[in-house]
Amino acid sequence: MGTYIERIVESIVSRAKDEWRCVRYLVRRILEKKYIMGSNFQIIQLGIEPEALKKFPNRQRNQLVGCMHAHNELAVLNRLLMFSLNDVGDGELHDDAHGVQMWTIMQLLSGKLFETWNMLAERLLAAKPEDPAITGLSDQHKISLAWLKDYFGEPSLKETALRTIRDKTAFHYDRLNLDQAVASLTEQESKVYLAEYPANSCYYVGAALVFRAAFTLVADKAIDTATMSDGERMEAGAKIALDALNEANLHIHNVLYGLIDGLLQVAIGMPLEHVEQLRIPVVDSPAPTVIGLPMFVDIGNGER
């Protein structure tokens, strides 16, 4: 059974009718399918002695905390992305606001995956001889690490889809050339929604231009697009980016899990299974398909 991002990719071809809107709809109604994770499971709580972390060498402590923090960030963004796929209303306004929200979270997740790789490369992979935390990875985790090295590049970074999304859709990195996107802009995309409460305004045309240009650029860098229409290039770029997002998401989580496991065992001086455990049963956990993100919020002082 595929991950939820794989199921996003599977729906790309069937939605190839309305260019930007087809790309936006790729990720909607995906989570109605079954999930691997059941509603009943256990969480294991481990208590780590503060003294163990205080005595841990500074370099290794920084590696451990960096990996933990990166995992937490990625886990939160994955949850938000999953929740953002679920409808919370009907109509054109909802669909447009929904699309902007969904693709923005995808952009943030893409950027965070790229930054996590940078952190791993700088703190762990640059060491000569090889860092013990890398040497101690299991064979399965080393397979994931090899995939990440091949995709992102190490030590020199490659021009990848995720790097393009990170660099070109974040305004403070590299400027995005919007000329082709503007030339292909449709009347249906050229909309803004102004709200009584400013936080609820939605500048749909801005998102349409940014993601149209970014996905087209991804396709142009990865494949021969000489005979493709603008819409076909955008759709191809979206699929390439989503495929990369899915694979990198899986492999980075695997590597982080392995690194954290190994570093924790070094810090506490024993295998984790020997640490006192508290097993917490989780019963009737709600499926991600029933949790949605609100379209509208109120940001203010609480007084009118």
N, C-alpha and C positions, 0 to 999 in steps of 0.2 A: 504494500500500500504506500502511495507516495506522500510526501509532505504537503502541507497546505500550499506552499509556493509552487510545487510541482503541479498541483491541480489548477493553479492560476495559469501556468504555462499551457496546460492541456486545452484550455478554453480559448486560446488566442485565435486559432484558425477559424473557429466557428463564429467569431464575432467580427470578421473582416469585412464590414460593410460601410461603416461611417467614420473612417479614419480616427480622429482623436476620441470620439465617443466609443468607438470599438475598443480602443486601448483601455479607456476608463472602465468599460464594462467587463474587461478580462477578469477582474478580481472580485466581481460581485456574485453573490449566490453560490460561491465555491464551498463555503463551510457547511452547507447542508448535508454534505457527504459524511460518511463514518470516519471516526478517529481511532488511531491506535490506542491512545490513552483512554482507559476506562474511567468511570466516575468514582470508583473506590480504589484507594491505593494507600501507601504508607510514605511518610516523610521521616527520615532519620536525623535527629538533632544530636550533634556532637558538641561537647563543651571543651573549648581550648583554653588551657591555662594561660592567663596573661603573661606570666613569667617566661613561658616558652617563647612568646613573640618578642618580649623585651630582650631576650638573650640571642635571638636569631640574628645572624650577621646582616648588616644593613642592606647589602646587595640582594641577598636572598629574600629578605623581608619586602623589599620594594618589588621584586618579581612576583611574590605571592600576592601582595595587596593589589598590584596592577592587574594581574590575571583575574582576581576576584571581582574587582571593580568593573573590568571590561565585560565579564560574564553577566553581572547584574544589569549593566546598561543594555546589553544585547537582549537579555531575557525580557526586560520591560518593553523595548521597542518591538520585539516579536509579538508580545501580547497585544500591544496597541494596534499593530498592523492587522492581526487576526480579528480584533474587535471592530476595526474600521471597515471591514468587509461586509458587515451586517447592516441591512437596511433599518432605519429608524423612522422612516416616513415615506411619503409618496410625492410625485410631482417633479417638475423640471428644476425648481429651486433645490429640493432635496438632492436630486441626482447630481446636480452641478457641485453643490457644497460637499456632498459625499465624495465625489471624484477628487476634488482638490485636497480634501483631508487625507484620503487614502494614499494618493501619490506622494504627498508631502512626507507621510510617515515612511513610505518606501525609500524616499530620498535620504531621510535621516538614517535609516537602517543601513543603506548602501554605504553612506559615509562612515558610519560607526564601524562597519566591517573593515573598511579600508584603514581606518585609524588604528583599529585593534591589531591588524597585521603590522603596521608601522611600529607599534609598541613592542610586539613580539620580536621583530627583526632587530630593533635597537637594544632591547634589554636582555635578550637571550641568544639570538642567532649570530650576533656579531662577535661573540666571544671566541678567542683562539687560545688554547684548544677548546673543543666543544664544551659548552656549559653542561655541568652534571644534570641539570633539570631536563635538558634535551636528551642526553644519553640515557636517562632513566625512563623515557617514555616507552610504553608497550609497543609491540609491532603494529597493532591496529591504529594507535595514535600516530605512529610514525608514517603510516600510509596517508593519513589526513594531512600531516605536516608536509609531506612530499607534494601532495596536490596543491596546497597553498603556495609553496615555493614556486612551483611550475606556473601557477596562475598569476600571482601578484608579482613575482620576480624577486630574486634575492641573490646578491645584495642590491642590484640595480632594479628599480621598479619598472614594470612593463606598462604599456598603454593598454589598459583593460577597460571593459565596460563600466565596472564599478568605480574605477578611477575617473572616468569621464563624467559619470553621474555626480560623484563627489566634487570634482573640480568645477564643473560647468553649471551646476544648479545651485551651488552655494555662492552668493553674491560676493563674498570676500575672498574668493580664490581666483579663478580665471574667468574672464568675460566670455559670454556665450554669444555667438553670431546669430542674430535673430532674422537676418535678411530673408533667408529661404522660408523660414517659418511664417513670417509676415506675408510673403507672397502666396502661401498656400492657405492662409487663414480664411475660414468660412464665416458666414453671417451667424450661423448657429453657435460658433465659438466666441463671437465678439460681444460678450456680455459682462456687465458688472452688477453686483447687487449691493446697494447701500442700505445700511440698517439703522434703526433708531438708536441701538446700542452699538457703537463702532466695532467692537470685537466680533460682531456677527456679520459684518460686511464680507462679501466674497467676490474677489476680483478674478472671475473665471477666465477671462481672456489672458491674464497674466500667466496662470498655470498652463493654459493650453499652448501658449507660445513657448514657454520654457521647456516643457516636456516634449513638445513636438520637435523642437530644435535639438534637445539632448538625445532623444532616441534616434533621430535621423543621423546625428553625428556618430553614435555608437555603431549603427549599421555601416556607415561609410568607412569607418576605420577597420571593421571586421570582415566585410565581404565586398564583392563586386556589385555595386548598386547602379551601374551605368544605365541599365535598361529598365530600372524600376521607377514607378511613379513616386511622388512624395509620400503618399499614403502607404504604399508598400514598404518604402524605406523606414518610415516611422514604426510600422507594425513589426518589421524584421528586427529593428533595434530594440523594441520593447521585449521581444522574445529572447534575444541575446542577453539583455540585461537581467531579465528574470531568471533565466537559466543559471547565470553566473551568481546571482543573489542566492538562489537555492543551494548551489553547491558550496559556496563560500560559507554560508550560514551554518551548514551541517559540519563542515570540516573545522571551522574555527571553534565551534562549541566542543567538538571532540578533543582538540588539542588543549584548549583551556582546561577542560575537565581533567585530562591526564597530567598537566603541569601542576594544577592546584593539588591534586591527590598526592603527587610525589613530593612537592614542597612542604605540604602539611605534615607528611610522615617524617621528613627530616626535622622540621621544627619541633614536633612533640616527641621525637625519638622512638617511635614505635608504629607498627601498622595501624591504620585507622580502625580496623575491626577489633583492635584491642582497647580502644578508647571507650569509656562508658557511654552508652547510647540511650537515648529516649526515643522510642518509636511512636510517632504521632499518626493515628489513623485519620485519613481523609475520606469522608462518606458523602456520597451524592454530590460530588463536585459538579457545578454547572458546566455544561458544554460551552465552548467558545462561541457556538452559533447562536446562543441566546443572550449574549452580552454585546451591547452596541455602544458606540461613543456618541454623545449628544451633538447635534448640529449647531446648537446655539448655547452661548454662555453669557454670564453677566460679570464683567470685570469692572469693579468700581469700589467706592468707599462704604457701600452697604446702606447709605442714606440717600433719600430722594428729596 
